[in-house]
Amino acid sequence: MEQKDIRRLLEEVARGQVSVDEAVLRLKEHPFEDLGYAKLDHHRGLRQGVAEVIYGAGKTGEQVRGIIRAMKEHGQKTMLITRMSPEMAKEVQIEHELMYFAMGKIGIAGEMPKPDGRGKIVVATGGTSDMPVAEEAALTAEALGNEVVRLYDVGVAGLHRLLAHLEEIMQAEVIIAIAGMEGALASVIGGLADCPVIAVPTSVGYGASFFGLSALLSMLNSCASGVSVVNIDNGFGAGYLASMINHKH
């Protein structure tokens, strides 16, 4: 049960459509469910506004099917699975309808929600090689009810490519800047935008990039104000945080 469901329930109580006792029963119902291999947090949406997200890496297809089944039984409409392999997607599709996006390794079971955020989230990458992380971020944001604008391959090696999209940058509510190598894209966008910028270092680059450490340190030392940084290749974390910002009133 998510926060919007709680509001709806309380409004029904206020209108006399649902009794107080019935409402209390719904709220008390199973804060978590022990599936044996996972303890599913059914009150995550109530506490944080977003239901629990399934991290696919390390799980079996059977386990993910069981988690989705339990979430559906508790009324969850959209279920997001991250770091999902194509093989796992096929296993899950045996039982559940699933949209699978191979580039971002994202699976979405159930319905894709309509955007209800207050503005647009821009996802920008330095290069095409950063797209897997970018798609993880973009699809996460879309699954959480946001309109996403993708600006791919607009890195600083050809600055005119980024400057051609100034209108999208200026109109964004929040921007996710994704880059490997030296990670300069976040600072450049941070110097142009008047909204929060979430920087995502990627493990793209040659030896001295140290699998994303160089970009991470560059982004942490950005001279642009309003730039925050998530972990290397953490597109999900960036998309989730961007959604939180975009839903604040």
Residue pairs with C-beta under 8 A, 6 or more apart in sequence:
1 9
1 26
1 27
1 42
1 43
1 45
1 46
1 74
1 75
2 45
2 46
2 49
2 50
2 51
3 45
3 46
3 49
5 45
5 75
6 27
6 46
9 18
9 23
9 26
9 27
10 23
12 18
12 23
13 19
13 20
13 23
29 42
30 42
30 74
31 41
31 42
31 43
32 39
32 40
32 41
32 42
32 43
33 39
33 40
33 42
33 70
33 74
34 40
35 66
35 67
35 70
37 63
37 66
38 63
38 66
38 67
40 52
40 67
40 70
40 71
41 52
42 52
42 74
44 50
44 51
44 52
45 51
45 52
45 76
49 244
49 247
50 144
50 240
50 243
51 71
51 76
51 78
51 79
52 71
53 80
53 81
53 82
53 140
53 236
53 240
54 64
54 67
54 68
54 79
54 80
54 81
54 82
55 81
55 82
55 83
56 64
56 81
56 82
56 83
56 84
56 85
56 88
56 105
56 107
57 82
57 83
59 88
60 88
60 91
61 87
61 88
61 90
61 91
61 92
61 94
62 91
64 81
64 84
64 88
64 91
64 92
65 91
65 92
65 94
65 95
65 96
67 79
68 79
68 81
68 92
68 95
68 96
68 109
69 95
69 96
71 79
72 79
72 96
72 110
76 110
77 110
77 111
77 113
78 108
78 109
78 110
78 111
78 112
78 113
78 143
79 108
79 109
79 110
80 106
80 107
80 108
80 140
80 143
80 144
81 92
81 106
81 107
81 108
81 109
82 105
82 106
82 136
82 140
82 236
83 105
84 92
84 100
84 105
84 106
84 107
85 105
86 100
86 102
88 107
89 98
89 100
89 107
92 98
92 107
92 109
93 100
96 109
97 109
97 110
98 107
98 108
98 109
99 107
99 108
99 109
99 112
100 106
100 107
101 107
101 108
101 135
101 139
103 131
103 132
103 135
104 132
104 133
104 134
104 135
104 136
104 137
104 138
104 139
104 235
105 132
105 136
106 135
106 136
106 139
106 140
106 143
108 139
108 143
112 142
112 143
113 143
113 144
113 145
114 145
115 142
115 145
115 146
115 147
116 145
116 247
117 145
117 146
117 147
117 173
117 243
117 246
117 247
118 173
118 246
118 247
118 248
118 249
119 147
119 171
119 172
119 173
119 174
119 246
120 146
120 147
120 148
120 149
120 168
120 171
120 172
120 173
121 138
121 141
121 146
121 147
121 148
121 149
121 172
121 173
121 174
121 175
121 176
121 239
121 242
121 243
121 246
122 148
122 149
122 150
122 151
122 168
122 169
122 172
122 174
122 175
122 176
123 134
123 137
123 138
123 141
123 148
123 149
123 150
123 151
123 175
123 176
123 178
123 239
124 134
124 151
124 152
124 154
124 162
124 165
124 169
124 175
124 176
124 177
124 178
124 185
124 189
125 131
125 133
125 134
125 151
125 152
125 153
125 154
125 155
125 178
125 179
125 185
126 153
126 154
126 155
126 156
126 157
126 178
126 179
126 180
126 181
126 183
126 184
126 185
127 153
127 155
127 179
127 180
127 204
128 152
128 153
129 180
129 202
129 204
130 152
130 178
130 179
130 180
130 202
130 204
131 152
132 235
133 178
133 200
133 202
133 233
133 234
133 235
134 150
134 152
134 176
134 178
134 235
135 235
136 235
136 236
136 239
137 176
137 178
137 200
137 235
137 236
137 238
137 239
137 242
138 148
138 150
138 176
138 235
138 239
139 239
140 235
140 236
140 238
140 239
140 240
140 243
141 148
141 176
141 239
141 240
141 242
141 243
141 246
142 148
144 239
144 240
144 243
145 243
145 247
146 242
146 243
146 246
146 247
149 168
149 172
151 162
151 165
151 168
151 169
153 161
154 161
154 162
154 165
154 185
155 161
155 162
155 179
155 184
155 185
156 162
156 184
156 185
156 188
159 188
162 169
162 185
162 188
162 189
166 192
169 175
169 189
169 192
169 193
170 192
170 193
170 194
172 193
172 195
173 195
173 245
173 246
174 195
174 196
174 197
174 198
174 242
174 245
174 246
175 189
175 193
175 195
175 196
175 197
175 198
176 197
176 198
176 200
176 238
176 239
176 242
177 185
177 186
177 189
177 190
177 197
177 198
177 199
177 200
177 227
178 185
178 199
178 200
178 202
178 235
178 238
179 185
179 186
179 199
179 200
179 201
179 202
179 204
179 215
180 201
180 202
180 203
180 204
180 205
180 209
180 212
180 215
181 204
181 205
181 206
181 209
181 214
181 215
182 205
182 209
182 214
182 215
182 218
183 199
183 201
183 214
183 215
183 216
183 218
183 219
184 218
186 197
186 199
186 218
186 219
186 222
186 224
186 227
186 229
187 218
187 219
187 222
187 223
187 224
187 227
188 224
189 197
189 224
190 197
190 199
190 222
190 224
190 225
190 226
190 227
191 224
193 226
195 226
196 226
196 228
196 245
197 224
197 226
197 227
197 228
198 227
198 228
198 229
198 230
198 238
198 241
198 242
199 219
199 222
199 227
199 228
199 229
199 230
200 229
200 230
200 233
200 234
200 235
200 238
201 212
201 213
201 215
201 216
201 218
201 219
201 229
201 231
201 232
201 233
202 212
202 215
202 232
202 233
203 209
203 211
203 212
203 232
203 233
204 212
205 211
205 212
205 214
205 215
208 214
209 215
211 232
212 232
212 233
213 232
215 232
216 229
216 231
216 232
219 227
219 229
220 229
222 229
228 241
230 237
230 238
230 241
231 237
